[in-house]
């Protein structure tokens, strides 16, 4: 319940940035982990590397903007009270 409350207090831009970071880099990390454990032979992970490349930097920008917007939103909410 506390996680849901924390997640709802974040700005939408920050939520999108965090989701993009997770869903963009998680497949590559999973393939690297499975290859290191010798569960699968990953071979060339080009597709997962490109996915990570295309989502990592935009997600960092969204996270930075979202943090600023979240702080502004919290400051406005505290000034209203």
N, C-alpha and C positions, 0 to 999 in steps of 0.2 A: 504494500500500500504506500509506503514512504517513497519508493522508487517512482511510482506513478505520480505522486504529488511533486516530486523533484522535477520529473520530466515535463510536467505541465507548466511549471514555472519558467522554463526556458523559452527563449524566443524561437519562432518557427524557423528562422534562418539557421540558427544554431542546431536545431533538431535535424534539419535537412543535411547540414554539413557533417554531423556525427554519423548519421545513417549512411551517407555517401562514403565516408571514410571506412566504416565497418564493412559495408557490402561491396566496396571496391577492392579492398585489400585482403579480406578474409579468404576468398578462394585461393589466392596465391599462397597465403600462409598455411592453409590446409594442405595444399599440394606439396609444399616444401616439407611440412611435418610428416606427411605420409611417405614421402620419398626418403626422408632421413630415417624413418623407422622400417624401411624396406617393405612396406605394405604394398606399394605400387611402384612401378618404374615410370617416373614422370617424364623422362626424356626431355623434350623441349617444352618449357612452360611459357612459350611466347604469348599465347592468348591471355593467360592470367597476368603476365607481366604488363601487357598492353592495357588491360583493364585497370590494373593498379596505377599505371602511369597516367591514364586519362582521367582517373577519379581522385588521385591523391592531392594534387595541387589545387584544383577547384574546391575540394573539401576543406583544405586548410584556409583558403580565402573565406569561405562561408563560415567556418568556425570562428575566425578572427572577427568578422563583421557581426556574427551572432553574439559573441561574447560582449562586444561593445553595446549592441542593441539590448541585450539582457540587462546589463548594468544600468543603462539609461532607463529602462522600464522599471527596474527595482528602485532606482533613485526617485523617479516620479511617483511611484506608489508610496514610498516612505514619506515624501513631502506632502502628499494629500492627507495622510493620517494626522 
